[in-house]
Structures are given as C-alpha cells and as structure tokens.
Amino acid sequence: MTSEPLVAFDRVGKRFGDFVAVEPMHLEIHKGEFLAIMGSSGCGKTTTLRMLAGLEAPTEGEIRLAGERINDLPTWQRDTPMVWQSLALFPFLTVRENVEFSLRMRGVGKAERRQRADKWLERMQITEFADRNVAHLSGGQRQRVALARSLVTEPEILLLDEPLSALDAHLKVRMQAVLSNLQRELGITFVYVTHSQSEAFSMADRVVIMSRGRIEQIGAPQEIYRSPRTRFVAEFLGSSNVFAGRVAEAAGGGIRVETPAGTFAAPLGELAAALRPGDDATFVVSDDRMQLSGSRPESGNALEATVLAEEFVGATAVVHLEGPGGEELRAQKSHDELARLTLSPGDKVWMSWGPEAGHVLPGG
C-alpha cells in the first residue's frame, strides 16, 4: 500500500432529487489493491462505482484519481474501464473486434491493435474463438472477452459491476480464481461491486460494506467477519449470533451483557470501552465459535436452545436453533461433529463459547 491513494472520495455524495443515494463519504483506494464494495440492493454501491467511472456526477464533494480532480472529466478521458454485469459486448463484432474496440477509439493503428488484442486473447485463453461471434460463446467465455476488452488498454484501475452474477455456481468459482490471479499478476487496482459475501471475502484485500448510502465498515475480510463494527454488519453477514441487551458490568478488561437469553461475558474491546452498566449493548459471536453439547459446560458462556433444522453447506453444516428468548441462532459444525451429536428438530441442546469468542457493540 502506498501513502498516497490512487483514488480518493472526499465527502462525495449523490442525490437524485430528494432521494439520497450516497451520503457524503470518505473513501481511499490504494494502488494495486483489490477492493470490494458490497451491500444489499439500493445501498449505494453501484452509484459509488458509477461516480468513479464518470457515469454519474457527484452532487457534492471531490473525486481524485492519482491526485487529479476528475469530477468534471468525461468518462472516455478517465481511463477507468468497467466490466458490466451485462458485459455489454457488441453482438455484431467478432471476439477479436470486441477486444480491439477501445484501442480503435483511441486511434491505435490496425497492426498494433491486432497484436495487443491477440496478446490478451492468449492471456485469457480464448485465442481459438478470435473470429467467432460473441453470441456463440458460453457465459464464461464472454466473461473472458469482456475482461480482455477492458484490460487491453492496460489501465491503472479496473471497475467491475457484479460481473459474475449471471454465471452458474461452478463457473463463478472458476472466474473468481481468474480474476484474483489476474489482479495479482498485473498489479492493477480492482474495484469490485457485488452483493455476494463469498465473492468479496474470497478475492478482496479490503471490503467496504454499505447500507442506505452510508459506509458501515471498511476492513480486511477476516477483520469484518470476526469483528463487525455495527449491528447491521453483524446481521448482514448472516454468520453471527446477535443478542440485544444491557451492560451488567464493565471492569477489569471485561464486560458482561445481560440479554433475554442469559448474561454473557466478553473482553472489553475498543468499541465497548465507553459503555457503562445500564447502557444498551449488542453481544455478537460468530457461528463457527459455537460449541454444541448435551449438557451445560462447567465454564464460559452458555444457553439452552431448541434445534430447528440443519443446513448442509459443502464441507460444513449450519445448525439453526431457537434461543430461550426466541432468538434465531446458528452454529457451524463439521459433518463428523454433527454425526456424533445426532440432533433432530425439537431437541434441546446447550450452546457455549468462550469469553474471547464474543465482542460487544454499543446500542441494542
């Protein structure tokens, strides 16, 4: 990471009439990083990308690229190519002609266009389709054409707007590997918009999570997964157990939160440092930190819950449970562990976790 960001959003906001699409934000994107922006529909992630691309003008604030203000710079002068969700390939052109298109618009001569396009066709392993119409390609092959067309100009930054959303599950995994390898090899900055947690967390160096036009959290995938900074992020990830309650005690580097499901202990982290007894608080613990057993453990946090269902997710399974206060709870376990427990819907089971596994957020 360099000290000078490649892209800086300085209090950049966007309104459409009375509707606020993006609240004024500060965001820095560093040269050579893979940044993913994620959130549910309407959160402002695509509008943020479009402002960087020059397809939307900010209502306020300043966008800088390599230190230069680009608010009023036309799209074609920004050198910020985008891979669209729809791919936006030209159906009346061949694969090679699609890849050459942006070079032609820049006035690059025919021989050089062909040479540079063929280099990228080879790199994307689609040389055999060079003279084929793009309409006759598979979804994964069209993805590679779209990437080659965007990268043939060798830009400093590439914008990607949910580019894998139309692919089948197995193709998504393959294209994730292609994108990750390309980004590492080229050292180009990728800004990738998605609603998919698996895509963002598997590929990105940093993830931006947005909600209602605001940035909720920015951080490395592991950091966000283990330490969501707001209740929204904890619930959005879908992998955390969330308990609303009040602070019972906060002293000696630890904190105890009283909830309808029980009173639970955690370290007194940065976000909870200012909390005092009686304050509203939210207790969060990841589903993969949960232990399940037939009897109450002798120590640590514990509650008795009712098994609702098991959901198989590849190499692991998620047990869905209901807590004593009606909470929707979950525990992620290996198939071997579940086989030993032999759980059935309606069974009572003890959920437990160590104090170090949880963390506390201000507010209920």
C-alpha positions in Angstrom: 0.0 0.0 0.0 1.3 3.5 -0.8 0.7 6.5 1.4 -0.9 8.4 -1.5 -4.1 6.8 -2.5 -4.8 6.1 -6.2 -8.5 7.1 -5.7 -9.9 9.5 -3.1 -13.5 10.2 -2.4 -13.5 13.4 -0.3 -17.0 14.0 1.2 -18.6 12.7 -2.0 -22.3 12.4 -2.0 -25.1 11.8 -4.6 -28.7 12.7 -4.6 -31.5 12.1 -7.1 -34.0 14.8 -6.3 -35.0 14.3 -2.7 -33.6 10.7 -2.6 -30.1 10.4 -1.1 -28.3 7.6 -2.9 -24.9 8.1 -1.3 -24.3 10.1 1.9 -21.2 12.2 1.9 -18.3 9.7 2.2 -14.6 9.5 2.7 -13.0 6.5 0.9 -9.5 5.9 -0.2 -8.5 3.2 -2.7 -4.8 2.3 -2.9 -2.7 1.4 -5.9 -2.6 -2.3 -6.6 -5.3 -3.4 -4.1 -8.4 -5.4 -4.7 -11.3 -3.5 -3.1 -14.8 -5.0 -3.0 -17.9 -2.9 -2.3 -20.8 -4.9 -1.1 -24.3 -4.4 0.3 -27.9 -5.2 -0.4 -29.8 -3.7 -3.4 -30.2 0.1 -3.1 -27.3 0.6 -0.7 -25.4 2.9 -3.0 -22.6 0.6 -4.1 -23.3 0.8 -7.8 -23.8 4.5 -7.7 -20.4 4.9 -6.0 -18.8 2.9 -8.8 -20.7 4.9 -11.5 -19.4 8.2 -10.0 -15.8 6.9 -10.2 -16.5 5.8 -13.8 -17.9 9.2 -14.7 -21.4 7.8 -15.5 -22.9 9.8 -12.6 -21.8 13.3 -11.4 -21.4 13.7 -7.6 -23.9 16.1 -6.0 -21.1 17.2 -3.6 -17.5 16.5 -2.8 -14.5 15.7 -4.8 -13.2 12.6 -6.5 -9.5 12.5 -7.2 -7.6 9.9 -9.4 -3.9 9.9 -9.0 -4.2 13.3 -7.2 -6.2 14.9 -10.0 -9.8 16.1 -9.5 -11.9 14.2 -12.0 -15.5 15.3 -11.1 -15.9 17.0 -14.5 -13.7 14.8 -16.6 -15.7 12.9 -19.3 -15.8 9.1 -19.0 -13.7 8.5 -22.0 -10.8 10.6 -20.6 -10.7 8.9 -17.2 -9.1 5.6 -18.2 -11.4 3.7 -15.7 -12.8 0.9 -17.9 -15.7 -1.1 -16.5 -16.8 -4.7 -16.8 -20.6 -4.6 -16.7 -23.0 -7.1 -15.2 -24.5 -7.5 -18.6 -20.9 -7.5 -20.1 -22.1 -5.0 -22.8 -20.3 -6.8 -25.6 -21.1 -5.9 -29.2 -23.0 -8.8 -30.8 -22.3 -7.7 -34.4 -18.5 -7.9 -33.8 -16.2 -10.9 -33.5 -14.3 -11.7 -30.3 -11.1 -10.0 -31.6 -13.0 -6.9 -32.8 -14.7 -6.6 -29.4 -11.3 -6.7 -27.7 -9.8 -4.2 -30.3 -12.7 -1.7 -29.9 -11.3 0.5 -27.2 -7.9 0.6 -28.9 -9.7 1.7 -32.1 -11.5 4.5 -30.3 -8.0 5.7 -29.1 -6.7 5.8 -32.7 -4.3 2.9 -32.3 -3.2 1.6 -35.7 -4.6 -1.6 -37.1 -1.4 -3.7 -36.8 -0.8 -2.7 -33.2 -4.5 -3.2 -32.3 -4.3 -6.8 -33.7 -1.0 -7.5 -31.8 -2.3 -6.2 -28.5 -5.7 -7.8 -28.8 -4.1 -11.2 -29.7 -1.9 -11.0 -26.7 -4.9 -10.6 -24.4 -6.9 -13.3 -26.2 -4.0 -15.6 -25.5 -3.7 -14.5 -21.9 -7.4 -15.1 -21.3 -7.2 -18.5 -23.1 -9.7 -17.6 -25.8 -7.5 -17.4 -28.9 -9.4 -20.2 -30.6 -12.6 -18.0 -30.5 -10.9 -14.9 -32.0 -13.0 -14.9 -35.2 -16.2 -16.2 -33.7 -19.3 -14.0 -33.0 -19.6 -13.4 -29.3 -23.2 -14.5 -29.3 -21.9 -18.1 -29.9 -19.8 -18.2 -26.8 -20.7 -19.6 -23.3 -21.2 -17.3 -20.3 -17.7 -17.9 -19.0 -16.1 -17.3 -22.4 -18.0 -14.0 -22.8 -16.7 -13.0 -19.4 -13.1 -13.5 -20.6 -13.8 -11.4 -23.7 -15.2 -8.6 -21.5 -12.1 -8.7 -19.3 -9.7 -8.7 -22.3 -11.5 -5.7 -23.8 -11.2 -3.8 -20.6 -7.6 -4.7 -19.9 -6.2 -4.4 -23.4 -5.6 -0.6 -22.8 -3.5 -1.6 -19.7 -5.4 0.8 -17.3 -4.3 1.6 -13.7 -7.7 0.7 -12.4 -10.5 -1.6 -13.5 -14.1 -1.3 -12.3 -16.3 -4.4 -12.1 -20.1 -4.2 -11.5 -21.3 -7.6 -10.3 -19.6 -9.3 -13.3 -20.2 -12.9 -12.1 -23.9 -12.6 -11.2 -25.2 -14.3 -14.3 -22.8 -17.3 -14.1 -23.6 -20.8 -12.8 -22.1 -21.6 -9.4 -19.1 -23.7 -10.7 -18.3 -21.0 -13.3 -18.3 -18.4 -10.6 -15.7 -20.2 -8.6 -13.5 -20.6 -11.7 -13.9 -16.9 -12.7 -13.1 -15.8 -9.1 -9.7 -17.6 -9.5 -9.2 -16.0 -12.9 -9.9 -12.5 -11.5 -7.7 -13.0 -8.4 -4.8 -14.3 -10.4 -5.1 -11.5 -13.0 -5.2 -8.8 -10.3 -2.1 -10.2 -8.6 -0.1 -10.7 -11.8 -0.9 -7.3 -13.3 -0.9 -5.2 -10.1 -3.9 -3.3 -11.4 -6.3 -1.8 -8.9 -9.6 -3.6 -9.0 -12.8 -2.0 -7.6 -15.4 -4.8 -7.5 -19.1 -4.3 -6.7 -21.1 -7.3 -5.5 -23.9 -8.4 -3.2 -22.1 -11.8 -2.7 -20.2 -12.2 0.5 -18.4 -15.3 -0.8 -17.1 -13.3 -3.8 -16.0 -10.3 -1.8 -14.4 -12.3 1.0 -12.6 -14.8 -1.2 -11.0 -12.2 -3.5 -10.6 -8.8 -1.9 -7.8 -7.3 0.1 -10.3 -4.9 1.7 -14.1 -4.9 1.8 -16.4 -1.9 2.0 -19.9 -2.7 3.4 -22.6 -0.1 2.6 -26.2 0.4 3.9 -28.6 3.1 2.9 -26.0 5.1 1.2 -23.5 5.0 4.1 -20.3 3.1 4.7 -20.8 0.8 7.7 -17.4 -0.7 7.8 -14.1 -1.0 5.8 -11.6 -3.7 6.6 -9.9 -6.9 5.6 -12.4 -9.8 5.2 -11.1 -11.6 8.3 -11.4 -8.4 10.4 -15.0 -7.8 9.2 -16.0 -11.4 9.7 -14.6 -11.7 13.2 -15.3 -8.1 14.4 -18.3 -6.5 12.8 -18.4 -2.9 14.0 -22.1 -2.3 13.8 -25.2 -4.5 14.4 -26.1 -4.0 10.7 -22.8 -5.6 9.6 -23.2 -8.5 12.0 -26.7 -9.2 10.8 -25.9 -8.6 7.1 -23.0 -11.2 7.1 -25.5 -13.8 8.3 -22.8 -15.7 10.2 -23.1 -14.1 13.6 -25.4 -14.7 16.6 -26.6 -11.3 17.8 -28.1 -10.7 21.3 -29.6 -7.3 22.3 -29.3 -6.4 26.0 -27.8 -4.1 28.6 -24.4 -3.8 30.2 -24.4 -5.6 33.6 -20.7 -5.0 34.4 -17.7 -3.4 32.7 -14.5 -3.6 34.6 -11.0 -5.1 34.7 -10.8 -5.5 30.9 -14.0 -7.5 30.6 -17.7 -6.7 30.1 -20.9 -8.7 30.9 -24.1 -8.1 28.9 -27.5 -9.2 30.2 -29.8 -10.4 27.5 -33.1 -12.3 27.4 -31.1 -15.5 26.6 -28.7 -15.0 29.5 -25.8 -12.9 30.8 -22.6 -13.3 28.6 -19.0 -12.2 29.1 -16.5 -10.8 26.5 -13.3 -8.8 26.5 -13.8 -5.0 26.9 -12.9 -4.1 23.3 -12.4 -0.8 21.7 -16.0 -0.3 20.7 -17.3 -1.1 24.1 -14.7 0.8 26.1 -17.1 3.7 26.8 -20.1 1.6 27.9 -21.3 1.7 31.5 -23.7 -0.5 33.5 -27.2 0.0 32.3 -26.2 1.1 28.7 -27.8 -0.7 25.8 -25.4 -3.1 24.1 -25.3 -5.8 21.5 -23.4 -9.1 22.1 -22.0 -10.8 18.9 -20.5 -14.2 18.4 -19.7 -16.0 15.1 -21.5 -19.2 14.4 -18.2 -21.1 13.9 -17.2 -20.3 17.5 -20.3 -22.0 18.9 -19.9 -25.4 20.6 -22.9 -27.8 21.0 -23.3 -30.4 23.7 -26.0 -32.4 25.5 -25.2 -30.9 29.0 -24.2 -27.5 30.3 -20.5 -26.8 30.2 -18.8 -26.0 33.6 -17.5 -22.6 32.4 -17.9 -20.0 29.7 -21.0 -18.5 28.1 -23.8 -21.0 27.6 -27.5 -21.1 26.8 -30.0 -23.9 26.1 -31.6 -23.8 22.7 -34.0 -25.8 20.5 -32.9 -27.4 17.3 -34.9 -26.2 14.3 -33.1 -27.6 11.2 -29.7 -28.5 9.7 -28.5 -26.8 6.5 -25.7 -28.6 4.6 -23.1 -26.1 3.1 -20.4 -28.1 1.4 -17.8 -29.3 3.8 -19.7 -28.0 6.8 -23.3 -27.7 8.0 -25.2 -25.0 9.9 -27.5 -25.9 12.7 -30.4 -23.5 13.0 -31.7 -23.1 16.6 -34.1 -21.0 18.7 -32.9 -19.4 21.9 -34.8 -19.1 25.2 -35.8 -15.6 24.3 -37.0 -16.6 20.8 -33.6 -15.6 19.2 -32.7 -17.1 15.8 -29.3 -18.8 16.4 -26.9 -20.8 14.4 -23.8 -23.0 14.9 -21.5 -24.0 12.1 -20.1 -27.6 12.5 -18.3 -30.2 10.6 -20.3 -33.2 9.4 -18.3 -35.5 11.7 -19.3 -33.4 14.7 -22.9 -33.5 13.8 -22.9 -37.2 13.3 -21.6 -37.6 16.9 -24.4 -35.3 18.2 -27.2 -36.9 16.3 -29.5 -33.9 16.5 -33.1 -33.8 15.4 -35.6 -30.9 15.1 -37.1 -30.2 18.6 -34.1 -31.5 20.5 -32.7 -29.4 23.3 -29.0 -28.7 23.2 -26.5 -26.5 25.0 -24.7 -23.8 23.0 -21.5 -22.5 24.5 -18.5 -20.3 23.7 -15.5 -18.8 25.5 -15.5 -15.2 26.5 -12.7 -14.4 24.0 -15.0 -15.5 21.1 -17.6 -12.7 21.6 -17.5 -9.0 21.3 -19.8 -6.2 22.3 -21.1 -3.2 20.3 -22.8 -0.1 21.7 -26.6 0.1 21.3 -29.3 -2.5 21.5 
